[in-house]
Amino acid sequence: MSTSAFARFWQTDLTREAFLEYATQDDLRSLRLLSRDIAEDVATTLFKTLRVNFDISTFSRRSRMLGLHGIGHHIKHFQFILPHSDATFLPPLIDPETLNEITFQYEAQNVHTSRPSSSSSSEPPSLCKYGSWEMNDLLVRQYPPLFHAATNITSFVRAFNAMPCLRHLTISCPDLPTGHRYRRSAVDYALTSLRLAIEVVNPPFLDTFSLDPIYSGAIFYLRPQNGIGTCPASTRIWHRIKNVEIKMQNFADTEDDTTDHLKILHTYLQIFRSMEKLSFTWLACRPIKFRKLRSMKLENATLDASQASRFITTHRKCVRHIDFASCTLRSGTWDDALAPLEQMAVNDDWRSEDSTSTASSQFSEVMEVPIVYTPVEEISNPMECVQELLWDQTDKDIMRAVNKVANDVFKHVAVTKKRDVLACGLRSLFRSFRTKWP
């Protein structure tokens, strides 16, 4: 392609944007090095989506913040990743003198510029970030640097001020272990700082909000009502959100926990008054496989037919007894849930008496059976239903003679293999005697 032809191609908006949409990230980075004009057009697509993994220097390093201010006006989708790890979980605060645990009540800095000033606002602000000098010293000594980076709300505010055209915000907090869901983490404080920064900056074009994935406890720190550092103006940005996508991990163990958790979740979803599209997904835990399981009884539970079918199929090589007692299916039928048992029935291990299960009795086998009419009560003697015998003692001798002649005829037929001999023998037989019927 000649230079003039490429110039015409590049100056046409439709062809240029179509080309940039299909170009890879490496190709876009190379194109930015051609010229300043091309770099400006490529940057619109290259920096349309920015993915950031949170660490101690994400918003505190000067070089990073200068680079963010240089490309921030191109960013429309900001993905903020806060993974859980051993470094994010915080130990309890211990008094070095008494060795007793100290309760830490976190109070966020006053960053809401729209909050009305009081008569005491003319006083110089306190330099104690965490309330007192003693608490500051304990937190600096005992908590990791990631905690202090997560509570630096000012750095979060500077970062979102650098993205004036932001339309879509995605928060992702993966890898939360089941046993640590009640432990305080630096991720919790980072979510609080992130929410406060969004409420202070108030991006004018933000209309899509995604939590993918998020742990169930995160809504305590993301809700603008009765949360840390909230004020009457906290909900204004969330009232404008039109598209919401949530993929949440569910760790509820009891029915009471599930009810309380849903109440908090419903309260949180009510802040999105202008919401037009909602996508919500429960992320279940990974299924557990017991390699030596031989007997399983599940009672008073609600499940899907697909879950029961997968469990039976996964444990088909080891389990010998399955019992679904007082269980209810949310979707599907018991025929679908227990369909793997039909294939397992072919195996001799499942034909044994020990392998029978209550679950297998819940689906019925259909087969054609001839209709047999029998009396309701069993008759002890079959001949009681006959009022008079068909044969008397005299006829018994005749029957012996009939059997003898018949045996001779069949023997003769077996030797000669001729059918006419059988017919002649039978005719001569019935001429030789006469049966007396009553």
C-alpha positions, 0 to 999 in steps of 0.5 A: 500500500502506498503512503497516499493510499494509507493516508486516505485509509487512516483518515477515514473514521469507519475504516480506521476504527474497524481496523483498530478494533481487530488489531492486537495489543502488540500491534497497537503498541507498535503503531503508536511509535510511527508518528504523533498523529497516529499515536493519538488515534491508536491511544483511543483504542489501546487505552479504552480498557485499563486493568490494574492489579492493586499493590502497595505502589499502584496509586502512590508511585509518582511515575505511575500517576503521571502516566495515568494522567497522560492516558486517563482521558482515553479510559472508558472501562477501568478494571480494578483487581484486588485478589485475596492472598496470605499477604492481604489478611490482617493479624489481630492488634496486640498491645506490646505491654499487656499482650492483649488484643486491641480493638481497632475501629477504622474511621475514614478521612473526611474527603467529602468536599461537599460536606457542610463545614462546621464552626470547628472546621477552621482548626488545623486537621489532625495528622493522626491518620488512625485516630491517635498517635498510639494507634498509628504507631501500632498499625505501622509496626504490626500491619503490612504496607498493603494495609496502609496503601489500601487506606490512602483514600487521597491516592484513590481520589487522584487516580479517579480524577485522572479518568474523566471519561470513565463509563464502566467500573469493574471490581474483582476480588477473587481467591477468597478461601472459605475458611477466611471469610470472617477475617478482616483483610486489606481488601476490605479497606481498599473497597472502602477507599475505592467507594469513597473516591468514586463518591468524591470524584463523581464521574459524570459518565459512569453508568455501568458497575460490575462486581466480577467476582465479589465475595459476599462480605464486600457489600458491607464496604461498598454500600453507601448507606450507614457505611464507613465515611458515608454522608447524605451525598454518598448515594448520588453517583449510585443513583445514576447507575443503569447497568449492574452485573454482580457475580457473588460467592455464596458461603452461607452455612445456615438458613439464618445466615442466608436470610440475613445475607439476603436482607443486606444484599436487597438493601444494597441493590435498592440504591440503584434507582435508575438501574435498567439492566441487572445481571446477578449470578451466585458463584457456588463453591467447587464440588467436593469429590470423596474418593473413598465414599461408599455410602451417602445419605442426604436428608431434607435438602433442596437441589437440582437434578443436574447436581444429583446426577453429577454427584452420582456420576462423579462417585460411580466407581466407589459409592454403593449406597445413595439415599435422598431422603425428604429432598426437593428438586428445584429443577428437573425430575427424579428420572433425570437426577437418577439417570446414571443409575440405569447405566450403573445397573449393568455393572455387577457391583451395583446389582448386589444387595448392598448397592440398593438405594432408596433413591433408586426406588424413586424412579420406576421401571416400565415393562409390559406385563400380561393381565392375569385375573386372580381371586382376591383371596388365595385358594388353598385347593385349586380343585375347590373351584370345580363343582364336579370332577370331569373324569371318574375312576373308569375314565382314568384307565382310558386316559392311560390307554390314550397316553400309551397310544400317543407315545407309540405314535410319537415314537413312530413319527420320530423315526419316519418323520412323516406327518400323515402317520401322526394323523392316521394314528390319531384317527384310529385312537379316537375311534377305539374309545368314546369319552363319557361327559357328565 
